[in-house]
Amino acid sequence: MKYRKDKYGTELSVLGYGCMRFSKKRGSIDIEKAEKEIMAAIEGGVNYFDTAYTYLGSEAALGKILADNNCRDKVYIATKLPVPVVNRAARINQIFEKQLERLRTDHIDYYLMHTLTDIVQWDRMIRLGIIDWIKEQKEKGRIRNIGFSFHGNTDMFLKVLDAYDWDFCQIQYNYMDETSQAGRIGLKAAHKKGIPVIIMEPLRGGRLVNILPDKAKKLMQEHEPQRFPAEWAFRWLYDQPEVTVVLSGMNSMEMVSENIRIAHDALAGSFGEEDFKMINRVRGILAETEKVGCTGCGYCMPCHRGVDIPGIFQCYNRIGSEGKSKGRYEYMLLTGLKKKSTGAGNCIDCGICEAKCPQQIKVAEELKKARRELETPIYKGLRLISGFIFR
């Protein structure tokens, strides 16, 4: 495992464990499975674990696993204050105390203001007394480092970056988002200030692997050295010395082993000119086929109307990358062949999901477009049949 240093010289594993996508069993986190994967990651040198208050069951699962295995002191925990739901000063401490309880710890190593998209949100937190609260928690040793996770444009990122003496930050960054969100400009600006940068969505919610167009896969297969799509995405990030930690939502032993192997081998500055050319060509192919920029993060969920927003957008994007028949077939399996449809037609344009979307997608508008492409007469006919079967 390779390590890179934070603002104060602490060595963090270049591979971080994203705890948002633990496997589920009967609707709850499969603790047994997650424990095996987490312990394998720790054994492989991973020491940075990222969770959040809003990742249902995640903090409690991580806390239990670390406590049961007596390894809290071997890792650094990162978790987050859900800024959008903090409406009064007292709520800050209520949430924080609950997080300490869930995580079975007396301190948080890396604490983030969750999902800042503009300076207005940070200014609101200042009015609620967040600066004095942070100072108090740091003095008590209950928070070691303070940072923020960001989903917004580059200009706004730079404003948030300059608004406080941050210890670290977290951005969405991958070879498709090099010039969007905080982007490379934001990455370099943070590095210049000596602020470590944690990377989320390195595979853009799996899009850079699971629904990569065949044309792009062929390019990677023919390129020397031959590597799988996920490895190219990770190595593109590790090549940049400004990147401190790359988070991966690992939920299989194979994924843990493979990601550790890549993190062990990858070095900053190891990408060659031909490698960059290949990635640029892949980027072009993806840009041509992408219909909606959903990363599948699930922040929009649950929808009170039962719409499977991330799933629908994945099917919609498959139309561009793998053809109409593939996208429509998956949409039928995902939303249609069940007692109650989870399709785009359930949307009533309430706007709740749009307010929560980190990518600032016009969800209702895109769902209408997706519905026009995905809900064929065949789909509608099968939905009628399903209604009778599942009554």
N, C-alpha and C positions, 0 to 999 in steps of 0.2 A: 504494500500500500504506500502511495506517495502522500506527503503531507505539505500543506502550505500554511503560513502563519497568519494569525489575525492581527488586529491593531496593536495588541499588547504582547505579541510573540508566542501566543498559544498555538500549538500545532494541531491543525484540523485535517482530518482525512479528506482527500480531494473528492471522494465519493461519500455523499451523505445519504442517510436513509429517510426517505419521505414516508411518513406514516398515515397518509390520507387514504391509501388504497389497500389496506389490509383485506385479506380474503374474508368473505362472510360465510356463515354456516347457520342456516335457519334464521336468517335475518339479522344475526349478530356477528360481531367479529369472531373469527375462529382463533381463539387464543392459543390453542395448542400448536396450530400451524404457524401462526405469527411468531410464537416463541422460538421455534426451531430456526426460522429464517433470521430473526433478530440475533440470536446467539451465534449463528453461522457468520453473520455480518461482523459482529464484534470480534469473533475469533480471526476473521480475515483482516482486521485492522480498522474497520469503520468506527468512528467515535463521535459522529455528529448525527443526532436524531431529531427530525423536525415534525412537530405535530401542531395542533391548534385547538382552541376552545370549541370551535364549530365543526370539527371533524368528529362526528358522532361516535362515541366509544373509544376513540383513538388515544386520548390522554390516559384514560383509565387502564386501557390495555397495555400501553407502554409502561406505565408506572408499576403495574402488577408484575410484568415480565422482568423488569429491572430489579424490583425488590425480591422476587422469588429466587433470582439467580445471584443476588448480592453483588450486582455489578453497576450500581448507580454511579460510583466514583470512577468508573472506567470510561464513562461517556459524557458528552455534553448534550444537554437537552435544550432544544429551541421550541418555544411555543408562542402563542400570539393573543393579544388583546383584540377582540372583535370591535374595532372602532365604530362601525355603523350602528351597533346596538347599544353603545354607551350613551345614555341620554341624561345622566346626572353624575356628579362627582363620586357619590357613594358606590355607584355601580362598578367603578374601576376596581376598587378593593374587594368587592363581593366576588367578582369574576376571578381575580387573582388568587384569593384564598381558596376558591373552589378548584382552581388549577393545581395549586400545591397539594391539595388533598387528593385529587385524582392521580397525580404523578408520584405521590408518596415521597415527597422530597421537601426540603426546607429552603431550596433556592432554585432559581431558573438561570441557566448559564447564558442563554441568548433569548431575550424577550423582544418581540416585535409588535409594533403597531400594525394591525392586519389590514391589508388591502387598501392602502392609501391610493387615491387616484388623482388628487389635487391638493394644493396648499390649503384650501378652504377647510378640509377635514382636519388637518393638523392644527390650524388656527382655532377650530372649535374645541379640540382637545386641550389646547393651552388655556382657553377660557374656563374649562372644567378643572383646571389645576393640575394637569398631568406632569408638568415640569417639576413642581415641588414633590409630587408623589414619587416620580422616578428617583429624584435625589434622595428621598427618605429610604426607599427600598434598596438603593445602592449602598447607602451608608450602613444599613442593617445587614448587608450581604445577601439579601434575598433575590436581588437581580445583579448579575455580574456584567452583562453587556446589554445595551439597549439599541434597537434598530427598527427598521420598518420594511414591510413587503409592499411592492408597488405594482399597480396596474394602471397605466395612464400613458400620456405622451412624453416625449423626451424633454420638452421645455418644462413641463410641470415636474418631472422627476428632478431636474436640476434645481428647481425652486425648493422642493422638499429637502433635497440633499443639503442645501445651504441654510436651511431654517433652524438647524439644531446641531449640536455636537454629537452626531451619531457614532456608535461603535461599529456598526455594520449595517448592511442593507441586503434585501433579497429582491431579485428581479426575474421576470420571465425573459429568457434569452436562449436562442438556438439559431441555427443557420437560416431559418425562415424569418426570424424576428430581429435580424441584425440591424435593420433600420426602422423598426417600429417599437412601440413602448419605450422603455429606457434606452434600449439599443446599445450599440457599441459606443456611441458618444457618452451615454450615461455610465456604462461600465468603466470607461477610461477616466471620466470625471471623478467617480468614486475612488478609483485606484490612486489618482493624483492626490486626493485628500488623505490617503492612507487608510481608507475605509474598505474592509474586506467585503467581497460581493458573493453572496450565495445565489446559485442559479436554480430556478424552478422551471418546470416544463421543458427540459432539455430535448424531449422527443415530441413536443407539442401535443401532449395528451395521447401519445402513441401514433399520431398521424405520420410521423417520419419513419414509422416502421410498418404498422398494421395496414394502412391504406396507401402506401407508397405506390404510385403508378408503375406498371410493368416496365415502361420505358426507362424510368429512373432506376428501378432494380437492376435492369440489364446493364446500365452504365456502371453501377457499383460492382456488379459481378465480373465485368470485363476489365475493371481497373486493377492495376497492381500496386500494392499488395491487395489480395482479395479479402474483403471484410464484410460482415453483415451490416445492414443499414444502421442499426442502433450503435454499433461500434464507431462508424464514421461520424455520427452525430456527437457522441461523447468525445471522440478524439479532436473534433473541430473545437470543442469548448476547452479541453485540457491544453490545447496548443497555445491558448491565450494566458499569459502569466497574470493578467488582471483578475482571472477567475480564481476564487478561493475554494469553494465547495460546489459540487454539482449534485443536486438532489435527484434521487430515483425512487419512485414508488414501487419498491420491489415486493412482489407477493408470490414468489416461487423460489425454491432452492436453486433452480437452474439460473434464474435471473440474478440471484445474489452471487453465485459463483462466477458467472460471466462478467458481471459488472466489476467485481473485485479484480478479476484478471485484467480487464481493460485499464482500471485505475492503477494497477501495479505497473503496467507497461508504458502508459502514456506520459509523455514529457512535453513541457512547454517548448514551442519552437520546432516541433518534430514534423509539422505539416510541410510538404513540398509544394512547389509551384503547380505541378500536375494535379496534386490532391485538391488544391483550391479551385482549379479549373473545373474539375469533375463536380465538386460541390456546387459551384455556380451554375453548371448545366442542370443539375438535379433541382436546384432552386427555381430555375426557369420553368422546368416541366411542372413542378408543383404549383407555381403561380398560375399557370395556364388552366389547371384542373380544379383548383380550390373554389368552392362555391360560397362557403361561409367559414369564418376564422374561429370556429369553436375548438377549444382544446380538450373538451370533455371533463373539465375540472369539477362540474357538478354543483357549483355555488348557486346556480339557479334553482336547484331542486331542494325539497320536493315541490312539485307544482300541485296546487290544490285542485286543479282540474284533471290531474292524472297524466298530463302530457310528458312523455319521455323526451325532454328537450335535447340532451346530449346524444342520445341514441338516434333520434331523428336526423340531427345534423350530421352524424357519422354516415348514415345511409345516404343522405343527400350528397355528401362529399364523395361517396363511393361512385356515384353516377359519373362524376367528372374523372375519377382516377381509374375505375374499372368497368365502366359502362352502365347503361340504364338497367339492364336485366339484373345485374348483381345488386345494385342499390335497391331496386324495387323488391327483389326477392328477400333481402335482409329486412327491409321495412315491413314486409308482410309477416315474417316470423317474429319480429320485435314488437309490433304494435297491433297486428290484425288477428292473429290466430289465438285469441284469448276471450274470456267472458266479457271483459270490459276493455275497449280499445284504449291504447295509450298514444294514439296518433295525433297528428297536427290539428285535426278537425275539432279537437276538444278545446283548443285555445279560444279564450274570450277577450284577448287583448287587454288584460288587466294591468299589465306593466310591472307587476311585482318582480318577475324574473329579470327584467331589463335593468331595474335598479340595483340588482345584486350581481350582474354579469361583469366580471373583471375585464372582459374584452370589449365591453361597451357595444355589444351586438344588438341591433334592433330585432329582438327575438321574434316578436309577433309578425313583423313584416317578412322575416326570413322563413318562418314557419309556413306562411301562406305560399311562398315560392316553392318550398319543399313539398307542400301538399299537392300543388299543381303537377309537379314532376313525379311524385311517388304514388299518388292515389289514382291508379288507372281503373277502368271499368272492371277489370279482373279482380283488383283489390276490393273494390266495393261489393262485388258479388260474393267473394269469399267472406267478407265481413258479415253479410247477411246470413250466410250458412253458419258461420261461427256463433252468431247470436242464437240460432236454434240449438246447436250442439251443446253449448255451455249454459243453457237456461236451467 
